[in-house]
Amino acid sequence: MGCTHSSSIEPSDVFVPSPAVDVKRTVPAQDAAYPFDRDSATSADITLCSADDTLFRVSTHVLSTASPVFRDMLSLGPPPAYAATGPRVQVASATIAEEKTLDGLPVFRVAEDAATLDVLLRWCYPVARPPLREPDNLQRLVAATQRYAVHAFDDVIKDALEAHLRSDPITVLGIAVPNHLSDWARRAILAIPMSSLISLEVPALTDRTLVAFIRYHTSCAFAAAAVTAQRGTFRHTIGFTARKGVRLGCKHCSCDDPRTFPDNAEWIAPRYLWTFLNEAERALLIHPHKDAFVSRCKVAKCGTCDYSLEQERGLREFMERLVSAVDAAIEQVPVPEFW
């Protein structure tokens, strides 16, 4: 998903030592839900303590199989600093202090909150998995799999991000920003109109990153819009010729409309084709994405007989070429350093 991880770690990379506090203080903690609670997790051999003091009793075999980071972490054991400086964590009558154990199980404190840890573990265990159509679940799973190098779910996460990109690209950007997923951020930016981008509110989004997003969006918009003036791209598709004196116009009223463009050729085409390309140019300047112009063929009509571009037999090939040319132009735009 755009990030790599090393399985060679130090305890401080994963463990979160508690700040120096009065060790006599008792911090109330709670059991996680099934299957990580005391009664259900009969095969557990360690306890993970979340940042908000929820205890997950888990199997080292499951964690080590899913994550090389967990595997290395567990081989190192809990950091000594935890027992010396950490607060007491109390569940029922059990208290963690100097012993670093709870019910005889070693305790590992991690950085994730209970909600994030719960999503990750449920995807690692053979239990019902939190649905990734819920943006919060997807965000938590992406963050945790990035941190712990759990690559088994990369394809599932990719499919979920693709689905959200089609329906709500701002959600994808909200996931990409805190996790520094540059390619997903780039794709989401292009799927968002400029009017929405400039007023974007995404957690962890800095002013510097927002400016980089806007500049990239603008550069792509100019590159995409310029495609509509490159008539040679559409040669041999519907309605275009560079030869003077050839009337290609509307099948019904034979209107034509010659225009001269930067390639010094006088291109002749039906008026509804010019109408569409002019509309597409304006749309791409605001939103450099195929969704900005594909639907506009429905309103591109001949001013004389009302014949529309949508009725053209060669429309599919024409639109495929236009979309391909727009994508190719955007691909040539350098992607800045967002983070």
C-alpha positions in Angstrom: 0.0 0.0 0.0 2.9 2.3 -0.5 4.9 1.7 2.7 7.5 -0.9 3.6 8.3 -2.2 7.1 11.3 -3.8 8.7 10.9 -6.8 11.0 14.0 -5.7 12.8 12.8 -3.6 15.7 13.7 -2.4 19.1 11.3 -2.6 22.1 10.8 1.1 22.0 9.6 0.9 18.4 6.4 -0.9 19.5 6.1 -0.8 23.2 4.8 2.3 24.8 6.4 2.8 28.3 4.2 4.7 30.6 5.3 8.1 31.8 6.8 8.3 35.3 3.9 8.2 37.8 3.2 7.2 41.3 3.3 3.4 41.1 0.8 3.2 43.9 -1.9 4.8 41.7 -4.4 2.2 40.3 -5.7 2.6 36.7 -9.0 1.0 36.1 -8.9 -1.3 33.1 -11.4 -3.5 31.3 -11.6 -6.7 29.5 -11.9 -6.7 25.7 -15.0 -8.3 24.2 -15.2 -11.9 23.1 -13.0 -13.7 22.1 -10.3 -11.7 23.9 -11.8 -11.6 27.3 -10.7 -13.7 30.3 -13.4 -16.3 30.1 -13.2 -16.9 26.3 -9.5 -16.7 25.6 -8.6 -20.1 27.1 -5.7 -20.6 24.7 -4.2 -17.1 25.2 -0.6 -16.9 26.4 -0.1 -13.1 26.5 -2.1 -10.0 27.2 -2.0 -6.9 25.1 -2.9 -3.7 26.9 -4.2 -0.9 24.7 -3.4 2.8 25.1 -6.7 3.3 26.8 -6.2 0.3 29.2 -8.3 -2.4 27.6 -6.9 -5.9 27.9 -6.8 -8.4 25.1 -5.8 -11.9 25.9 -4.4 -13.4 22.7 -2.3 -16.2 21.2 1.3 -15.5 20.3 1.0 -18.1 17.5 -1.8 -16.1 15.8 0.1 -12.8 16.2 3.5 -14.2 15.1 1.9 -15.8 12.0 0.1 -12.6 11.0 2.9 -10.1 11.7 6.7 -10.2 11.6 6.7 -7.1 13.9 4.6 -8.9 16.5 6.9 -11.9 16.1 10.0 -9.9 16.9 8.2 -7.9 19.6 7.2 -11.0 21.4 10.6 -12.5 21.2 12.0 -9.5 23.0 9.6 -9.7 25.9 8.0 -6.7 27.7 10.3 -3.8 28.3 11.7 -3.5 31.8 10.7 0.2 32.0 7.0 -0.8 32.0 7.1 -2.4 35.4 9.3 0.2 36.9 7.4 3.3 35.8 4.0 2.2 34.7 0.8 2.7 36.7 -1.1 -0.2 38.2 -3.7 -1.7 35.9 -6.5 -3.3 37.8 -9.0 -5.8 36.4 -11.4 -7.2 39.0 -9.0 -8.3 41.8 -5.9 -8.5 39.7 -3.3 -5.7 39.5 -0.3 -5.3 37.3 2.6 -3.5 38.9 6.1 -4.8 39.4 5.1 -8.3 38.2 4.4 -7.3 34.6 1.8 -10.2 34.5 -1.9 -10.6 34.8 -3.4 -14.0 35.6 0.0 -15.4 34.9 0.2 -14.0 31.3 2.9 -11.5 30.3 1.5 -8.0 29.6 2.5 -6.0 26.6 1.4 -2.3 26.4 0.9 -1.1 22.8 0.3 2.3 21.2 -3.1 1.5 19.6 -6.4 2.3 21.3 -8.9 -0.5 22.0 -11.0 0.2 18.9 -8.0 -0.1 16.6 -6.6 -3.1 18.3 -10.0 -4.8 18.2 -10.3 -4.4 14.5 -6.8 -5.7 13.8 -7.2 -8.7 16.0 -10.6 -9.6 14.6 -9.2 -9.7 11.2 -6.3 -11.9 12.4 -8.6 -14.3 14.2 -11.1 -16.7 12.6 -14.1 -14.7 13.9 -16.6 -12.3 12.3 -14.6 -9.4 10.9 -15.6 -5.7 11.2 -16.9 -4.6 7.7 -14.6 -2.3 5.8 -17.4 -0.5 4.2 -17.4 1.4 7.5 -14.7 4.1 7.1 -13.7 4.0 10.7 -13.0 0.3 10.5 -11.0 0.7 7.3 -9.0 3.5 8.8 -8.1 1.5 11.9 -7.2 -1.6 9.9 -5.0 0.4 7.5 -3.2 2.1 10.4 -2.6 -1.1 12.3 -1.5 -3.2 9.3 1.0 -0.4 8.4 2.5 -0.4 11.9 2.7 -4.1 12.3 3.4 -5.1 8.7 0.4 -7.3 8.4 0.4 -7.8 4.6 -2.1 -10.7 4.4 -4.9 -8.1 4.1 -3.3 -5.9 1.5 -5.7 -7.0 -1.3 -8.8 -6.7 0.9 -7.8 -3.2 1.9 -7.1 -2.3 -1.7 -10.5 -3.4 -2.8 -12.1 -1.5 0.1 -10.2 1.7 -0.8 -11.2 1.3 -4.5 -14.9 1.0 -3.5 -14.7 4.1 -1.3 -12.8 6.0 -4.0 -15.7 5.5 -6.4 -18.3 6.6 -3.8 -16.5 9.0 -1.4 -12.9 10.0 -2.4 -12.7 12.3 0.6 -12.9 9.2 2.9 -10.0 7.7 1.0 -8.0 10.9 1.4 -8.8 10.9 5.1 -7.3 7.5 5.4 -4.3 8.2 3.1 -3.2 11.4 4.9 -2.4 10.1 8.4 -0.9 6.9 7.0 1.1 8.7 4.3 -0.3 6.6 1.4 0.9 8.9 -1.4 -0.6 7.0 -4.3 -4.0 6.7 -2.7 -3.8 10.4 -1.9 -3.0 11.3 -5.4 -5.9 9.3 -6.8 -8.3 10.7 -4.3 -7.2 14.3 -5.1 -8.1 13.8 -8.7 -11.5 12.5 -7.9 -12.4 15.6 -5.8 -13.5 18.8 -7.4 -11.4 21.9 -6.6 -14.3 23.5 -4.7 -14.3 20.6 -2.2 -10.5 20.3 -2.1 -9.8 23.9 -1.0 -12.2 23.5 2.0 -11.0 20.1 2.9 -11.1 19.1 6.6 -9.1 15.9 7.2 -7.4 14.8 10.4 -3.6 15.2 10.4 -3.8 17.4 7.2 -1.2 20.2 7.5 -1.2 23.4 5.5 1.9 22.4 3.6 0.2 19.1 2.5 -3.0 20.9 1.5 -1.1 23.4 -0.6 0.7 20.5 -2.3 -2.6 18.8 -3.0 -4.1 22.0 -4.6 -1.0 22.6 -6.7 -1.0 19.0 -8.0 -4.8 19.2 -8.7 -4.3 22.5 -10.6 -1.4 21.1 -12.7 -3.4 18.0 -13.6 -6.4 20.1 -14.5 -4.5 22.2 -17.0 -2.9 19.1 -18.5 -6.2 17.3 -18.8 -8.1 20.3 -20.3 -5.4 20.7 -22.9 -6.3 17.3 -24.3 -9.6 18.6 -25.7 -7.7 20.9 -28.1 -5.6 18.0 -29.5 -7.9 17.0 -32.3 -5.4 14.6 -33.8 -6.0 12.3 -30.8 -9.5 11.6 -32.2 -8.6 11.1 -35.8 -10.7 8.4 -37.5 -13.3 8.5 -34.8 -16.6 10.2 -35.1 -17.0 13.4 -36.9 -13.5 14.8 -37.3 -11.4 15.5 -40.4 -8.5 17.8 -41.1 -9.3 18.0 -44.9 -11.0 21.2 -46.0 -14.1 21.0 -48.1 -15.3 17.7 -46.6 -18.7 18.0 -45.0 -19.0 15.6 -42.1 -21.7 17.3 -40.2 -24.8 16.0 -38.5 -26.4 13.0 -40.2 -29.7 14.7 -40.2 -29.0 18.3 -41.3 -25.4 18.1 -42.6 -24.3 21.1 -40.6 -20.6 21.5 -40.0 -18.4 23.8 -38.1 -14.7 24.4 -39.0 -12.2 25.5 -36.3 -8.5 26.1 -36.4 -6.4 24.8 -33.6 -2.7 25.0 -32.4 -1.7 22.2 -34.7 -2.5 24.6 -37.7 -5.0 22.3 -39.1 -8.6 23.4 -39.8 -10.7 20.6 -38.2 -14.2 20.1 -39.4 -16.8 18.5 -37.2 -20.5 18.7 -36.2 -21.4 21.5 -33.8 -22.4 19.1 -31.1 -18.9 17.6 -31.0 -17.5 21.1 -30.5 -20.1 21.7 -27.8 -19.1 18.6 -26.0 -15.3 19.3 -26.1 -15.8 22.8 -25.0 -17.9 21.6 -22.0 -15.3 18.9 -21.3 -12.5 21.5 -21.3 -14.3 23.7 -18.7 -15.2 20.7 -16.6 -11.6 19.3 -16.6 -10.2 22.7 -15.4 -12.3 22.3 -12.3 -12.2 18.5 -11.9 -9.4 16.6 -13.7 -11.2 13.2 -13.8 -13.3 11.3 -16.3 -16.4 11.7 -14.1 -16.2 15.5 -14.9 -17.0 15.1 -18.6 -18.3 11.7 -19.6 -21.9 12.5 -18.7 -21.8 15.8 -20.7 -22.2 13.9 -24.0 -25.9 13.8 -23.1 -26.3 17.5 -23.5 -24.1 17.9 -26.6 -26.7 18.4 -29.3 -26.9 19.8 -32.8 -28.4 23.3 -32.6 -30.3 22.8 -35.9 -32.0 19.4 -35.6 -31.4 18.4 -31.9 -29.4 15.3 -32.9 -27.1 14.5 -30.0 -23.6 13.2 -29.5 -25.0 10.4 -27.4 -26.7 9.0 -30.5 -23.5 8.5 -32.4 -22.5 5.0 -33.2 -18.8 5.7 -32.7 -19.3 7.4 -29.3 -17.8 4.5 -27.3 -14.5 4.5 -29.2 -14.4 8.3 -29.1 -14.9 8.4 -25.3 -12.4 5.6 -24.7 -9.8 7.6 -26.6 -10.6 10.8 -24.8 -10.5 9.1 -21.3 -7.2 7.4 -22.3 -5.7 10.7 -23.5 -6.8 12.5 -20.3 -5.3 9.8 -18.1 -2.0 9.9 -20.1 -1.8 13.6 -19.8 -2.3 13.4 -16.0 0.3 10.7 -15.7 2.9 13.1 -17.1 2.3 15.6 -14.3 5.1 15.2 -11.7 3.7 14.1 -8.3 5.1 16.4 -5.5 6.2 15.3 -2.1 3.0 15.5 -0.1 4.4 14.8 3.3 
